[in-house]
Amino acid sequence: MQKNVDPIIYLAFIGAICVGVCIILLFLGAEQNAGYMAFSLTKPDNSLPDIDEPMADGRSKASIQRIVAQNSAILRHAYNRALREKPDLEGRITVRFAINEFGKIISVRVIESTMNDPKFERIVVHKVRNWKFEEIDKPGDVTEVTYPFVFTQ
């Protein structure tokens, strides 16, 4: 049985999410400007992933980008901890992961890295493996995603 959602409540919910994302983005920018370590999400040519382009398998790039953004603080925290042991640690880790129809990561692996730090790469894989995406109504669907993470001081 489907419940009807009041459009006002729905818009308020979406607005709250947008405000939360803006605060996170402002925090990341402020942290970077204050001399702390942060990272950015980019494609190999240093441009942002194209989130408007629809994917053929039923899951939108925008929904993937949203979950990555929601989990960015977890990766940033892991990076900041790794910097305590290796202050000059920086580079790019490109991760390929697969998401099933229920939003669960069923596989994840590093496909390219310039970090030269297998321990940190394993940490990133572990963190990504725990992400939860939205369910989609496409039985048996598996979405493959390749996502580069750039970690800089």
DSSP file (Angstrom, degrees, kcal/mol; ACC not computed):
  #  RESIDUE AA STRUCTURE BP1 BP2  ACC     N-H-->O    O-->H-N    N-H-->O    O-->H-N    TCO  KAPPA ALPHA  PHI   PSI    X-CA   Y-CA   Z-CA
    1    1 A M              0   0    0      0, 0.0     2,-0.4     0, 0.0     0, 0.0   0.000 360.0 360.0 360.0 127.7    0.0    0.0    0.0
    2    2 A Q        -     0   0    0      0, 0.0     2,-0.4     0, 0.0     0, 0.0  -0.747 360.0-143.6 -95.1 137.4    1.4    3.3   -1.1
    3    3 A K        -     0   0    0     -2,-0.4     2,-0.4     1,-0.0     0, 0.0  -0.777  16.5-124.3 -96.6 142.0    1.0    6.4    1.1
    4    4 A N        -     0   0    0     -2,-0.4     2,-0.5     1,-0.0    -1,-0.0  -0.721  23.7-145.0 -83.6 133.4    0.5    9.8   -0.4
    5    5 A V        -     0   0    0     -2,-0.4    -1,-0.0     2,-0.0     3,-0.0  -0.857  19.3-115.2-102.6 131.2    3.1   12.3    0.7
    6    6 A D     >  -     0   0    0     -2,-0.5     4,-2.3     1,-0.2     3,-0.4  -0.456  21.8-135.5 -61.8 126.9    2.0   16.0    1.2
    7    7 A P  H  > S+     0   0    0      0, 0.0     4,-2.7     0, 0.0     5,-0.2   0.827 103.5  56.1 -57.2 -33.2    4.0   18.0   -1.4
    8    8 A I  H  > S+     0   0    0      2,-0.2     4,-2.3     1,-0.2     5,-0.2   0.922 108.8  45.8 -65.3 -43.7    4.8   20.7    1.2
    9    9 A I  H  > S+     0   0    0     -3,-0.4     4,-2.4     2,-0.2    -1,-0.2   0.914 112.8  51.3 -64.8 -42.3    6.4   18.1    3.4
   10   10 A Y  H  X S+     0   0    0     -4,-2.3     4,-2.5     1,-0.2    -2,-0.2   0.931 111.3  46.7 -60.1 -47.1    8.3   16.6    0.5
   11   11 A L  H  X S+     0   0    0     -4,-2.7     4,-2.6     1,-0.2    -1,-0.2   0.876 111.6  51.5 -64.7 -37.6    9.6   20.0   -0.6
   12   12 A A  H  X S+     0   0    0     -4,-2.3     4,-2.3     2,-0.2    -1,-0.2   0.905 110.3  49.5 -65.0 -40.2   10.7   20.8    3.0
   13   13 A F  H  X S+     0   0    0     -4,-2.4     4,-2.1     2,-0.2    -2,-0.2   0.934 112.2  46.9 -63.5 -46.6   12.5   17.5    3.2
   14   14 A I  H  X S+     0   0    0     -4,-2.5     4,-2.4     1,-0.2    -2,-0.2   0.903 111.7  52.0 -62.4 -41.2   14.3   18.1   -0.1
   15   15 A G  H  X S+     0   0    0     -4,-2.6     4,-2.5     1,-0.2    -1,-0.2   0.897 107.9  51.3 -61.7 -40.8   15.2   21.7    1.1
   16   16 A A  H  X S+     0   0    0     -4,-2.3     4,-2.3     2,-0.2    -1,-0.2   0.893 109.7  50.0 -64.2 -39.6   16.6   20.3    4.3
   17   17 A I  H  X S+     0   0    0     -4,-2.1     4,-2.6     2,-0.2    -2,-0.2   0.931 110.6  49.8 -63.4 -44.9   18.8   17.9    2.3
   18   18 A C  H  X S+     0   0    0     -4,-2.4     4,-2.5     1,-0.2    -2,-0.2   0.915 110.7  49.3 -61.1 -43.4   20.0   20.7    0.1
   19   19 A V  H  X S+     0   0    0     -4,-2.5     4,-2.4     2,-0.2    -1,-0.2   0.916 110.9  50.9 -61.9 -42.5   20.9   22.8    3.1
   20   20 A G  H  X S+     0   0    0     -4,-2.3     4,-2.3     2,-0.2    -2,-0.2   0.918 110.6  48.0 -61.5 -44.4   22.8   19.9    4.6
   21   21 A V  H  X S+     0   0    0     -4,-2.6     4,-2.7     1,-0.2    -1,-0.2   0.907 111.0  51.7 -63.1 -41.7   24.8   19.3    1.5
   22   22 A C  H  X S+     0   0    0     -4,-2.5     4,-2.7     2,-0.2    -2,-0.2   0.906 109.2  50.1 -62.1 -41.1   25.6   23.0    1.2
   23   23 A I  H  X S+     0   0    0     -4,-2.4     4,-2.6     2,-0.2    -1,-0.2   0.920 111.1  48.9 -63.2 -43.1   26.8   23.1    4.8
   24   24 A I  H  X S+     0   0    0     -4,-2.3     4,-2.6     2,-0.2    -2,-0.2   0.932 112.5  47.8 -61.6 -45.1   29.0   20.0    4.1
   25   25 A L  H  X S+     0   0    0     -4,-2.7     4,-2.3     1,-0.2    -2,-0.2   0.899 112.5  48.8 -64.5 -40.1   30.5   21.6    1.0
   26   26 A L  H  X S+     0   0    0     -4,-2.7     4,-3.0     2,-0.2     5,-0.2   0.912 111.0  51.1 -63.9 -41.3   31.1   24.9    2.8
   27   27 A F  H  X S+     0   0    0     -4,-2.6     4,-2.8     2,-0.2    -2,-0.2   0.917 109.8  49.4 -61.8 -43.9   32.8   23.0    5.6
   28   28 A L  H  X S+     0   0    0     -4,-2.6     4,-2.2     1,-0.2    -1,-0.2   0.923 113.7  46.0 -62.1 -43.3   35.0   21.1    3.2
   29   29 A G  H  X S+     0   0    0     -4,-2.3     4,-2.3     2,-0.2    -2,-0.2   0.914 114.0  47.7 -66.0 -42.5   36.0   24.4    1.5
   30   30 A A  H  X S+     0   0    0     -4,-3.0     4,-1.6     1,-0.2    -2,-0.2   0.895 111.6  51.2 -64.9 -39.2   36.6   26.1    4.8
   31   31 A E  H  <>S+     0   0    0     -4,-2.8     5,-2.0    -5,-0.2     4,-0.2   0.910 110.6  48.1 -65.6 -40.6   38.7   23.2    6.1
   32   32 A Q  H ><5S+     0   0    0     -4,-2.2     3,-1.4     1,-0.2    -2,-0.2   0.921 112.4  48.5 -65.8 -42.6   40.8   23.2    2.9
   33   33 A N  H 3<5S+     0   0    0     -4,-2.3    -1,-0.2     1,-0.3    -2,-0.2   0.770 104.6  60.7 -68.8 -24.6   41.3   27.0    3.2
   34   34 A A  T 3<5S-     0   0    0     -4,-1.6    -1,-0.3    -5,-0.2    -2,-0.2   0.452 123.4-102.0 -83.1   1.0   42.3   26.7    6.9
   35   35 A G  T < 5S+     0   0    0     -3,-1.4    -3,-0.2     1,-0.3    -2,-0.1   0.479  80.5 129.3  95.1   1.9   45.2   24.4    6.0
   36   36 A Y      < -     0   0    0     -5,-2.0    -1,-0.3    -6,-0.2     2,-0.3  -0.352  64.4 -94.8 -82.0 170.6   43.6   21.1    6.9
   37   37 A M        +     0   0    0     -2,-0.1     2,-0.3    -3,-0.1   116,-0.2  -0.653  51.4 154.8 -90.7 144.1   43.6   18.2    4.6
   38   38 A A  E     -A  152   0A   0    114,-1.5   114,-1.6    -2,-0.3     2,-0.3  -0.877  26.1-137.2-149.2 179.3   40.6   17.5    2.3
   39   39 A F  E     -A  151   0A   0     -2,-0.3     2,-0.3   112,-0.2   112,-0.2  -0.950   8.2-140.4-141.9 164.4   40.0   15.7   -1.0
   40   40 A S  E     -A  150   0A   0    110,-2.4   110,-2.6    -2,-0.3     2,-0.6  -0.878  15.0-127.4-124.6 158.9   37.9   16.3   -4.1
   41   41 A L  E     +A  149   0A   0     -2,-0.3     2,-0.3   108,-0.2   108,-0.2  -0.923  45.9 150.9-106.8 114.1   35.9   14.1   -6.3
   42   42 A T        -     0   0    0    106,-0.8     6,-0.2    -2,-0.6    -2,-0.0  -0.919  44.5-113.2-139.8 163.9   36.9   14.4   -9.9
   43   43 A K    >   -     0   0    0      4,-3.5     3,-2.5    -2,-0.3   104,-0.0  -0.465  52.0 -91.1 -85.5 169.2   37.0   12.5  -13.2
   44   44 A P  T 3  S+     0   0    0      0, 0.0    -1,-0.1     0, 0.0    50,-0.0   0.776 129.5  55.3 -55.4 -27.2   40.5   11.6  -14.7
   45   45 A D  T 3  S-     0   0    0      2,-0.1     3,-0.1     3,-0.0     0, 0.0   0.247 121.5-108.7 -89.9  15.1   40.5   14.9  -16.7
   46   46 A N  S <  S+     0   0    0     -3,-2.5     2,-0.2     1,-0.3    -5,-0.0   0.569  81.5 123.0  70.1  12.5   40.0   16.8  -13.4
   47   47 A S  S    S-     0   0    0      1,-0.1    -4,-3.5     3,-0.0    -1,-0.3  -0.649  70.9 -96.4 -95.9 161.8   36.3   17.8  -14.2
   48   48 A L        -     0   0    0     -2,-0.2    -6,-0.2    -6,-0.2    -1,-0.1  -0.450  49.6 -91.7 -72.6 149.5   33.4   16.9  -12.0
   49   49 A P        -     0   0    0      0, 0.0     2,-1.0     0, 0.0    -1,-0.1  -0.333  41.9-110.6 -58.6 142.4   31.5   13.7  -12.9
   50   50 A D        +     0   0    0      1,-0.2     3,-0.3    -3,-0.1    11,-0.1  -0.659  40.9 175.9 -78.3 101.4   28.6   14.4  -15.3
   51   51 A I        +     0   0    0     -2,-1.0    11,-0.7     1,-0.2    10,-0.2   0.583  69.5  64.5 -88.2  -9.2   25.6   13.8  -13.0
   52   52 A D  S    S+     0   0    0      9,-0.1    -1,-0.2    10,-0.1    -2,-0.1   0.724  78.2  96.3 -84.0 -20.7   22.9   14.8  -15.5
   53   53 A E  S    S-     0   0    0     -3,-0.3     8,-0.6     1,-0.1     9,-0.1  -0.552  77.6-129.0 -72.6 122.6   23.7   12.0  -17.9
   54   54 A P        -     0   0    0      0, 0.0     2,-0.3     0, 0.0     6,-0.1  -0.394  15.8-128.9 -72.4 150.3   21.3    9.1  -17.3
   55   55 A M    >   -     0   0    0      4,-0.3     3,-0.9     1,-0.1    88,-0.0  -0.706  11.9-128.9 -96.0 152.1   22.7    5.6  -16.8
   56   56 A A  T 3  S+     0   0    0     -2,-0.3    -1,-0.1     1,-0.2     4,-0.1   0.636  97.8  64.7 -74.3 -14.1   21.3    2.7  -18.8
   57   57 A D  T 3  S-     0   0    0      2,-0.3    -1,-0.2    84,-0.0     3,-0.1   0.268 114.4 -97.1-102.6  13.7   20.7    0.5  -15.8
   58   58 A G  S <  S+     0   0    0     -3,-0.9     2,-0.5     1,-0.2    79,-0.2   0.320  93.6 101.0  97.0 -10.6   18.0    2.3  -13.9
   59   59 A R        -     0   0    0     77,-0.1    -4,-0.3     3,-0.0    -2,-0.3  -0.935  67.3-132.7-110.3 130.8   20.2    4.1  -11.3
   60   60 A S     >  -     0   0    0     -2,-0.5     4,-1.6     1,-0.1     5,-0.1  -0.482  11.2-129.8 -84.1 152.1   21.0    7.8  -12.0
   61   61 A K  H  > S+     0   0    0     -8,-0.6     4,-3.0     1,-0.2     5,-0.2   0.852 110.3  59.7 -63.7 -33.9   24.4    9.4  -11.8
   62   62 A A  H  > S+     0   0    0    -11,-0.7     4,-2.2     1,-0.2    -1,-0.2   0.894 103.5  49.7 -63.1 -38.8   22.9   12.0   -9.6
   63   63 A S  H  > S+     0   0    0      2,-0.2     4,-1.6     1,-0.2    -1,-0.2   0.872 112.7  47.5 -68.8 -34.6   21.8    9.4   -7.0
   64   64 A I  H  X S+     0   0    0     -4,-1.6     4,-2.4     2,-0.2    -2,-0.2   0.935 111.7  49.7 -68.3 -46.1   25.3    8.0   -7.0
   65   65 A Q  H  X S+     0   0    0     -4,-3.0     4,-2.7     1,-0.2    -2,-0.2   0.879 108.0  55.4 -59.1 -38.8   26.9   11.4   -6.6
   66   66 A R  H  X S+     0   0    0     -4,-2.2     4,-2.3     2,-0.2    -1,-0.2   0.919 109.6  44.7 -62.5 -44.4   24.5   12.2   -3.8
   67   67 A I  H  X S+     0   0    0     -4,-1.6     4,-1.5     2,-0.2    -1,-0.2   0.893 112.4  52.0 -69.1 -38.8   25.6    9.1   -1.8
   68   68 A V  H  < S+     0   0    0     -4,-2.4     4,-0.4     1,-0.2     3,-0.3   0.937 111.4  47.7 -60.8 -44.9   29.3    9.7   -2.5
   69   69 A A  H >< S+     0   0    0     -4,-2.7     3,-1.0     1,-0.2     4,-0.4   0.895 108.8  54.0 -63.4 -39.5   28.8   13.3   -1.2
   70   70 A Q  H 3< S+     0   0    0     -4,-2.3     3,-0.3     1,-0.2    -1,-0.2   0.802 115.1  41.0 -63.9 -27.7   27.0   12.0    1.9
   71   71 A N  T >X S+     0   0    0     -4,-1.5     4,-1.4    -3,-0.3     3,-0.6   0.354  85.1  99.0-101.6   4.4   29.9    9.7    2.6
   72   72 A S  H <> S+     0   0    0     -3,-1.0     4,-2.7    -4,-0.4     5,-0.2   0.845  76.6  59.7 -63.5 -33.8   32.7   12.1    1.8
   73   73 A A  H 3> S+     0   0    0     -4,-0.4     4,-2.5    -3,-0.3    -1,-0.2   0.856 101.4  55.3 -63.6 -33.1   33.4   13.1    5.4
   74   74 A I  H <> S+     0   0    0     -3,-0.6     4,-2.0     2,-0.2    -1,-0.2   0.923 111.6  42.7 -65.0 -44.1   34.1    9.4    6.2
   75   75 A L  H  X S+     0   0    0     -4,-1.4     4,-2.5     2,-0.2    -2,-0.2   0.893 112.9  52.9 -69.2 -38.7   36.8    9.3    3.5
   76   76 A R  H  X S+     0   0    0     -4,-2.7     4,-2.7     2,-0.2    -2,-0.2   0.917 109.1  49.8 -62.1 -42.1   38.2   12.7    4.5
   77   77 A H  H  X S+     0   0    0     -4,-2.5     4,-2.1     2,-0.2    -1,-0.2   0.917 110.7  49.4 -62.4 -43.6   38.5   11.5    8.1
   78   78 A A  H  X S+     0   0    0     -4,-2.0     4,-2.2     1,-0.2    -1,-0.2   0.899 111.8  49.4 -62.4 -40.1   40.3    8.4    7.0
   79   79 A Y  H  X S+     0   0    0     -4,-2.5     4,-1.9     2,-0.2    -2,-0.2   0.929 109.1  51.1 -64.8 -45.4   42.7   10.5    4.9
   80   80 A N  H  X S+     0   0    0     -4,-2.7     4,-0.6     1,-0.2    -1,-0.2   0.873 110.9  49.2 -61.1 -37.2   43.4   12.9    7.8
   81   81 A R  H >X S+     0   0    0     -4,-2.1     3,-1.0     1,-0.2     4,-0.6   0.905 109.2  52.0 -66.8 -41.5   44.2    9.9   10.0
   82   82 A A  H >X S+     0   0    0     -4,-2.2     4,-2.1     1,-0.2     3,-0.8   0.832 100.6  63.4 -64.4 -31.2   46.5    8.5    7.4
   83   83 A L  H 3< S+     0   0    0     -4,-1.9    -1,-0.2     1,-0.2    -2,-0.2   0.753  90.3  67.0 -65.6 -23.3   48.3   11.8    7.2
   84   84 A R  H << S+     0   0    0     -3,-1.0    -1,-0.2    -4,-0.6    -2,-0.2   0.875 111.3  33.8 -63.8 -35.8   49.4   11.4   10.8
   85   85 A E  H << S+     0   0    0     -3,-0.8    -2,-0.2    -4,-0.6    -1,-0.2   0.813 135.0  26.3 -86.6 -33.9   51.6    8.5    9.7
   86   86 A K    ><  -     0   0    0     -4,-2.1     3,-2.0     1,-0.1    -1,-0.3  -0.784  65.6-176.8-133.0  87.9   52.5    9.8    6.3
   87   87 A P  T 3  S+     0   0    0      0, 0.0    -1,-0.1     0, 0.0    -4,-0.1   0.708  84.7  52.1 -61.5 -21.2   52.4   13.7    6.2
   88   88 A D  T 3  S+     0   0    0      2,-0.0     2,-0.3    -5,-0.0    65,-0.1   0.257  78.5 133.8 -98.5  13.2   53.2   13.8    2.5
   89   89 A L    <   +     0   0    0     -3,-2.0     2,-0.3    -6,-0.1    26,-0.1  -0.474  24.2 129.9 -68.6 123.2   50.5   11.3    1.4
   90   90 A E        +     0   0    0     -2,-0.3     2,-0.3    25,-0.2    62,-0.2  -0.967  15.4  96.3-164.2 162.5   48.4   12.5   -1.6
   91   91 A G  E     -B  151   0A   0     60,-2.6    60,-3.5    -2,-0.3     2,-0.4  -0.964  62.4 -58.9 149.0-164.6   47.3   11.2   -4.9
   92   92 A R  E     -B  150   0A   0     -2,-0.3    22,-2.6    58,-0.2    23,-0.5  -0.950  29.9-168.5-122.1 135.4   44.3    9.6   -6.7
   93   93 A I  E     -BC 149 113A   0     56,-2.7    56,-2.6    -2,-0.4     2,-0.6  -0.985   9.1-160.0-120.7 118.7   42.6    6.4   -6.0
   94   94 A T  E     -BC 148 112A   0     18,-3.2    17,-2.8    -2,-0.5    18,-1.4  -0.888  13.6-167.7-100.8 124.0   40.2    5.2   -8.7
   95   95 A V  E     -BC 147 110A   0     52,-2.8    52,-3.3    -2,-0.6     2,-0.5  -0.889  12.9-156.9-115.5 138.4   37.7    2.7   -7.3
   96   96 A R  E     +BC 146 109A   0     13,-3.0    13,-2.1    -2,-0.4     2,-0.3  -0.971  22.7 170.3-112.7 127.5   35.3    0.4   -9.2
   97   97 A F  E     -BC 145 108A   0     48,-2.8    48,-3.1    -2,-0.5     2,-0.4  -0.960  24.7-140.9-136.5 156.3   32.3   -0.8   -7.3
   98   98 A A  E     -BC 144 107A   0      9,-2.4     8,-2.6    -2,-0.3     9,-1.0  -0.947  11.4-160.1-118.9 136.0   29.0   -2.7   -8.1
   99   99 A I  E     -BC 143 105A   0     44,-2.6    44,-2.9    -2,-0.4     6,-0.2  -0.956  11.1-144.3-117.2 127.4   25.7   -1.9   -6.5
  100  100 A N  E >   -B  142   0A   0      4,-2.7     3,-2.2    -2,-0.5    42,-0.2  -0.282  37.7 -90.8 -83.1 177.4   22.8   -4.4   -6.5
  101  101 A E  T 3  S+     0   0    0     40,-0.8    35,-2.6     1,-0.3    37,-0.1   0.719 126.0  58.0 -60.8 -22.2   19.1   -3.5   -6.9
  102  102 A F  T 3  S-     0   0    0     33,-0.2    -1,-0.3    39,-0.2    33,-0.2   0.429 119.9-106.6 -89.8   0.6   18.8   -3.2   -3.1
  103  103 A G  S <  S+     0   0    0     -3,-2.2    30,-3.2     1,-0.3     2,-0.4   0.555  74.9 136.7  88.3   9.0   21.5   -0.6   -2.9
  104  104 A K  B     -D  132   0B   0     28,-0.2    -4,-2.7     1,-0.0     2,-0.5  -0.722  59.0-121.1 -93.1 138.0   24.2   -2.8   -1.4
  105  105 A I  E     +C   99   0A   0     26,-0.7    -6,-0.2    24,-0.4     3,-0.1  -0.661  31.0 178.3 -73.5 121.1   27.8   -2.7   -2.6
  106  106 A I  E     +     0   0A   0     -8,-2.6     2,-0.3    -2,-0.5    -1,-0.2   0.615  65.9  10.3-103.8 -15.2   28.5   -6.3   -3.8
  107  107 A S  E     +C   98   0A   0     -9,-1.0    -9,-2.4     2,-0.0    -1,-0.3  -0.964  60.2 174.3-158.1 148.5   32.0   -5.7   -5.0
  108  108 A V  E     +C   97   0A   0     -2,-0.3     2,-0.3   -11,-0.2   -11,-0.2  -0.972   8.8 159.1-153.6 139.4   34.6   -3.0   -4.7
  109  109 A R  E     -C   96   0A   0    -13,-2.1   -13,-3.0    -2,-0.3     2,-0.5  -0.989  41.7-107.0-157.7 154.6   38.3   -2.8   -5.8
  110  110 A V  E     +C   95   0A   0     -2,-0.3   -15,-0.2   -15,-0.2     3,-0.1  -0.723  29.7 178.2 -81.0 128.0   41.0   -0.2   -6.6
  111  111 A I  E     +     0   0A   0    -17,-2.8     2,-0.3    -2,-0.5   -16,-0.2   0.610  69.8   7.7-105.6 -16.3   41.6   -0.2  -10.3
  112  112 A E  E     +C   94   0A   0    -18,-1.4   -18,-3.2     0, 0.0    -1,-0.4  -0.947  64.8 174.7-161.3 143.0   44.3    2.6  -10.3
  113  113 A S  E     -C   93   0A   0     -2,-0.3   -20,-0.2   -20,-0.2     3,-0.0  -0.983  24.9-176.9-153.7 140.3   46.2    4.5   -7.6
  114  114 A T  S    S+     0   0    0    -22,-2.6   -24,-0.2    -2,-0.3   -21,-0.1   0.219  71.5  93.1-111.7  10.2   48.9    7.0   -7.4
  115  115 A M  S    S-     0   0    0    -23,-0.5   -25,-0.2   -24,-0.1    -1,-0.1   0.786  73.2-150.6 -75.4 -28.7   48.9    7.0   -3.6
  116  116 A N        +     0   0    0      1,-0.1    -1,-0.0   -27,-0.1    -2,-0.0   0.889  63.4 110.4  54.7  41.3   51.6    4.3   -3.2
  117  117 A D     >  -     0   0    0      1,-0.1     4,-2.3     2,-0.0     3,-0.3  -0.684  43.6-178.3-146.1  87.0   50.0    3.3    0.1
  118  118 A P  H  > S+     0   0    0      0, 0.0     4,-2.3     0, 0.0     5,-0.2   0.829  84.9  57.9 -56.7 -33.4   48.3   -0.1    0.0
  119  119 A K  H  > S+     0   0    0      2,-0.2     4,-1.8     1,-0.2     5,-0.1   0.943 109.0  43.4 -63.4 -47.4   47.1    0.3    3.6
  120  120 A F  H  > S+     0   0    0     -3,-0.3     4,-2.4     1,-0.2    -1,-0.2   0.883 111.2  55.4 -66.4 -37.2   45.2    3.5    2.8
  121  121 A E  H  X S+     0   0    0     -4,-2.3     4,-2.4     1,-0.2    -1,-0.2   0.909 107.2  50.1 -60.4 -41.9   43.8    1.9   -0.4
  122  122 A R  H  X S+     0   0    0     -4,-2.3     4,-2.5     2,-0.2    -1,-0.2   0.878 108.8  52.7 -63.9 -37.3   42.5   -1.0    1.7
  123  123 A I  H  X S+     0   0    0     -4,-1.8     4,-2.6     2,-0.2    -2,-0.2   0.932 109.0  48.9 -63.3 -45.5   40.9    1.5    4.1
  124  124 A V  H  X S+     0   0    0     -4,-2.4     4,-2.7     2,-0.2     5,-0.2   0.932 111.6  49.4 -60.3 -45.8   39.2    3.3    1.2
  125  125 A V  H  X S+     0   0    0     -4,-2.4     4,-2.4     1,-0.2    -1,-0.2   0.925 111.4  49.6 -58.9 -45.0   37.9    0.0   -0.2
  126  126 A H  H  X S+     0   0    0     -4,-2.5     4,-0.9     2,-0.2    -2,-0.2   0.918 112.2  47.5 -60.8 -44.6   36.6   -0.9    3.3
  127  127 A K  H >< S+     0   0    0     -4,-2.6     3,-0.8     1,-0.2     4,-0.2   0.930 113.2  47.2 -64.2 -45.7   34.8    2.4    3.7
  128  128 A V  H >< S+     0   0    0     -4,-2.7     3,-1.9     1,-0.2    -1,-0.2   0.886 103.8  62.7 -64.0 -38.2   33.2    2.3    0.2
  129  129 A R  H 3< S+     0   0    0     -4,-2.4   -24,-0.4     1,-0.3    -1,-0.2   0.779 101.1  54.1 -57.7 -27.3   32.1   -1.3    0.8
  130  130 A N  T << S+     0   0    0     -4,-0.9    -1,-0.3    -3,-0.8    -2,-0.2   0.464  82.2 114.2 -89.1  -2.1   29.9   -0.1    3.7
  131  131 A W    <   -     0   0    0     -3,-1.9   -26,-0.7    -4,-0.2     2,-0.5  -0.363  54.8-148.8 -68.1 150.2   28.0    2.6    1.7
  132  132 A K  B     -D  104   0B   0    -28,-0.1   -28,-0.2   -65,-0.1     2,-0.2  -0.988  12.6-166.4-124.3 123.3   24.3    2.1    1.2
  133  133 A F        -     0   0    0    -30,-3.2     2,-0.1    -2,-0.5   -69,-0.1  -0.532  34.2 -81.1-101.2 170.1   22.6    3.3   -2.0
  134  134 A E        -     0   0    0     -2,-0.2   -31,-0.2   -71,-0.1     2,-0.1  -0.402  47.1-112.6 -69.3 146.2   18.9    3.7   -2.8
  135  135 A E        -     0   0    0    -33,-0.2     2,-0.3   -32,-0.1   -33,-0.2  -0.479  30.7-153.3 -72.8 151.2   17.0    0.7   -3.9
  136  136 A I        -     0   0    0    -35,-2.6     2,-1.4    -2,-0.1     5,-0.1  -0.934  20.9-121.9-125.6 154.4   15.8    0.6   -7.5
  137  137 A D  S    S+     0   0    0     -2,-0.3   -35,-0.1   -79,-0.2    -2,-0.0  -0.491  78.6 104.4 -93.8  65.2   12.8   -1.2   -8.9
  138  138 A K    >   -     0   0    0     -2,-1.4     3,-2.2   -37,-0.1    -2,-0.1  -0.709  68.9-135.7-144.6  86.7   14.7   -3.2  -11.5
  139  139 A P  T 3  S+     0   0    0      0, 0.0    -2,-0.1     0, 0.0     0, 0.0  -0.105  85.2   9.2 -51.3 133.5   15.1   -6.9  -10.4
  140  140 A G  T 3  S+     0   0    0      1,-0.2     2,-0.1     0, 0.0     0, 0.0   0.441  90.4 150.3  80.1  -0.2   18.5   -8.3  -10.8
  141  141 A D    <   -     0   0    0     -3,-2.2   -40,-0.8    -5,-0.1     2,-0.4  -0.404  25.2-172.3 -70.3 139.6   20.1   -5.0  -11.7
  142  142 A V  E     - B   0 100A   0    -42,-0.2     2,-0.6    -2,-0.1   -42,-0.2  -0.987   9.6-154.4-130.3 122.3   23.7   -4.4  -10.9
  143  143 A T  E     - B   0  99A   0    -44,-2.9   -44,-2.6    -2,-0.4     2,-0.5  -0.861   6.0-154.1 -98.7 123.0   25.2   -0.9  -11.4
  144  144 A E  E     - B   0  98A   0     -2,-0.6     2,-0.4   -46,-0.2   -46,-0.2  -0.839  15.4-174.2 -96.6 130.7   28.9   -0.8  -12.0
  145  145 A V  E     - B   0  97A   0    -48,-3.1   -48,-2.8    -2,-0.5     2,-0.5  -0.986  16.9-163.4-128.7 134.0   30.5    2.5  -11.0
  146  146 A T  E     + B   0  96A   0     -2,-0.4   -50,-0.2   -50,-0.2   -52,-0.0  -0.981  21.4 176.6-113.2 122.9   34.1    3.7  -11.5
  147  147 A Y  E     - B   0  95A   0    -52,-3.3   -52,-2.8    -2,-0.5     2,-0.4  -0.979  19.4-149.3-135.7 122.8   34.9    6.7   -9.3
  148  148 A P  E     - B   0  94A   0      0, 0.0  -106,-0.8     0, 0.0     2,-0.5  -0.739   8.6-163.6 -90.8 136.8   38.1    8.6   -8.8
  149  149 A F  E     -AB  41  93A   0    -56,-2.6   -56,-2.7    -2,-0.4     2,-0.6  -0.982   4.9-156.8-118.6 125.9   38.9   10.2   -5.5
  150  150 A V  E     -AB  40  92A   0   -110,-2.6  -110,-2.4    -2,-0.5     2,-0.6  -0.909   6.4-164.9-105.7 121.6   41.7   12.8   -5.3
  151  151 A F  E     +AB  39  91A   0    -60,-3.5   -60,-2.6    -2,-0.6     2,-0.3  -0.927  20.1 158.5-109.9 117.3   43.3   13.2   -1.9
  152  152 A T  E      A   38   0A   0   -114,-1.6  -114,-1.5    -2,-0.6   -62,-0.1  -0.934 360.0 360.0-136.2 159.6   45.4   16.4   -1.5
  153  153 A Q              0   0    0     -2,-0.3  -114,-0.1  -116,-0.2   -63,-0.1   0.415 360.0 360.0 -88.8 360.0   46.7   18.5    1.3
